């Protein structure tokens, strides 16, 4: 298997060529437009859906307004976190939790 970087970056949402990618592969326009690029995807406590300011209300319903769990994990030290119900146990594994 050989990978070759062509030097081109394309937006993973709209497919347009871009000089720089944002929020895991989006162009600047899509990053500013899409709710999936908002901080609430990484920090659920920052969600503003309930304030009526979500850029894509349907996306907010499907991703933010779902069950979340507060959890404890033991990696190199005790950690308290929050994750969506769909990310258990993936989130714990990603963090290298041993207990």
Secondary structure, 3 states (H helix, E strand, C coil): CCCCCCCCEECCCCCCEECCCECCCECHHHHHHCHHHCHHHCCHHHCCHHHCCCCCHHHHHHHCCCCEEEEEEECCCEEEEEEEHHHCCHHHHHCCCCC
